[in-house]
Amino acid sequence: MRGTSKGSAIVQIAIMALPWRLRRWLLVTLFGFRIHPTARIGRSLVLTDLLEMGEGSVIKTLTMIKGMAEVNVGPWGHIGNLNWITGMPPNDPIFFRNEPDRVSALIVGEGAAVTNRHFFDCSNRITVGRFATIGGFRSQFLTHSIDLSANRQSSRPIEIGEYCFLGTGVIVLKGAAIGPRCVLGAGSMLREAFQDEYKLISGNPAKPVRDLDPSAAYFTRTRGRVA
């Protein structure tokens, strides 16, 4: 069964109240999802063609994932409650016809954490690197917009480097990137690609404002979510 189909949604709703062990078996058997025995999905809909969840990973409750080609949550990766993650299927007859290599995907690396109530527009790929944290709530990640000169929708990937920390209420636009071990300040709007390490990036539009201490414990930890 195709994981993005209407039938998939009906089946997932129908089995949602079952014990997790049985529900996991059905998700693996019916949809071909790759879910580690120690991974867990709460009362959430995961409508994607490919789902891979590593050891100890979790998708919590009331998160909606739809229209996706791929969702990959690495070992001990975490997607919290009430997140909205939406994609655009390939070969859409109207949108992104000039982007044959576009993939609607969310990649959450080992030990990375997405907290609660965020919005991800995965019209193109969004990558959250190892041990990175999408903190706070109500941040927006937007991989597409209107190309005014061409009068059509266009998309580009977003990349969050490993060990980054993104504060609450940020906006990250298509094509933006933040290098490893950087912090994006609360309320900032990131629209460029920055590849330097150990930078505080802040403002609207966001720019590097100062260096960070490379010896900070957050940047050297070997466990995922910060308690």
N, C-alpha and C positions, 0 to 999 in steps of 0.2 A: 504494500500500500504506500502511495506517495505521501510523504510526511507533511506536505503543505496543502493537501486536499481538504475539501469540506468534510469528507468521510473521516479523515484523520481527526479533525476537531470533534466530531460527534463521538468517535470511539474514545478519545482521551477524556471527554467529559463523562462518558458512561462508566469508565473504570476508575475515575478519580478517587472514589471513596474506598476502593479496595486497599487491603494491606500493601505496604510498599513492596514487599518481596514479590507478591503476585503481580502487582502493577508493573514493576520493573521487567519481569519476565515477559509480560504482554507487549511492552514497548519495544523490547529487544526482538521478540518473535515477529510481531506484526509489522514493525516499521524498520527493522534492521538497525536500530540505534545501538551504539556501543557505549554501554553504561557500566562502569566498574562496579563490582559487587558492594564496595563501600561507599559509592556515590549515592546521592539522594535528590529527588525532585519533590518539592512540596506540592500544594494544590495549585499548580500552574499549568498553563497550556504551552506546549513546545511544538510549534508547527514549523518544522524544518525538514528538508530532504535528508540531511546528515546531522546527527547529533553524536558527539563523542565527549564523554565525561571521564576524567581520570580518577585515580584513587583519592578518596576523601572529599571529592568536589561536591558542590551543592548548588541547586537552584531552588530558592525558597518559595514562599507562598504568594499567590496573586500577582505573579509576573506573567506578562503576555508576550510570547514570542511568535511572530507570524510572518509568512512570506519569505522565509530564509532559505538559502541554499545550504548553509553550513553554520553550525554552532559548535564550538570546541571549547570546553572548560578543562584546563589542565589540572594536574594533581593538586588537591587542596585549594583549587580555585573556588571563588564564592560569588554568586549572583544573588542579591538580597530580595526583599519583598517589594511588590508594587512597581516593578520596572516595566517599561513598555519598549519592546525591541522589535522593530519592524523592518522588513526588507522589500525588495521588488524582484519577483521571479525573473530568470533569464528569458531572453527571446520575447519580451513583452512587445505586443504589436504596435504600441504607441510610444512608450518612453524608452530612452537610451538606446535607440536602434543603431546609433553610430558608435556604440561602445561594446563590441562583441566580447571583450575580455573581462567585462565587469562581473563581479561575484558578490552577492549579498551574503556577507559572512560576519560573524562576531567571534573573535579569537581572544579568550581570556587565559593568560599564561599561568604557569605554575605559581601557586600562592597568591595570585592577584585577587583583589576584592572590588566588587561593585556593590556599593551599599544600597540604599532604598530610594525609590521614587525618582529614578532617572529616566531620560528618554534617549533612545538610540535609533537614529535613522540610518539603517544599514543598507541603503540603496547601493553602496559600495562597501568594501571591507573596512571594518574597524578592528584594530589590534590593540589589546591592552597587555603590556609586557609583564614579564615575571615580577611578582612581588609589588606590582604597582597598586595604588589605591584610588578608586573613584569615590571620594569622601562626600560627607554631607548629604544633600538631597537636591532634587530638581535641577540637575545639570542636563544640558542638551548637547548631543553630538549629531551633527547634520552633514551627511556626506553628499548631498545634492542641493542644487539651486538652479535658478534660471540663468542661462547664458544670454544676456541681453543682445549681444552683437549677432549671435546666431539664431536667436529667438527659439531656443529649445532647452529642455532640461539637460543638465550635465552633472556628472558625479566624479568624485575622486576619493581615494582612501584616506582614512585618518589613522595615525599611528601614535600610541602612547608608549614611551620607552620603559624599560624595566626599572623598578624601584622608584617610579615617579609617585608624587602625591598631588591629586587635584582637589582643590577646596570646593566648598559648596557653591552651587549656583553658577557654575562656569558654562560658557558657550564655546564649543569647538566646531569650527567650520570645515568644509570640504578641503582636502589637501593639506590640512594642518598636521604638524607633528611636533612632538616634544621629546628631546633627547633623554637618555638614561639619567636617573638620579636627579631629577629636577622637580620643582614645586610650581604648580600653577595656582596663583593666588585666588581666593574666593571672589566670585563675581566677575572674573576676567573673561575677555573674549579673545580666543586664540584663532588667528586666521592665517598664520604663516608657519613655516617649518623651521624649527630650531633644533640643532643637533648637538650643541654643546652640553657637557655634563655639569652637574652641581650648580645649577642656576635657579634663582627665584625669578619666575616670569610672571608679570602682573600688569593689570591695566586694561584699557579698552581703546585701541587694540593692545593686546598684551605684548610686552617687550621685556627682555632681561633687565633686571634692576639691581641685582647684586649676586655675589657668589655665596654658595652654601658650604658648610663645613663637611669635607669628605669623610671625617671620622664619626659623623652622627650615626647613632645606633640603628636608625631606621634604614640607612643605606647599606648596612652590612648584615641584617638579620637573615636567618635561615628558616623562619617560620612565616606563615602567611598573614592573616588578619591580625592587626595590632589590638591587643586586649587592654 
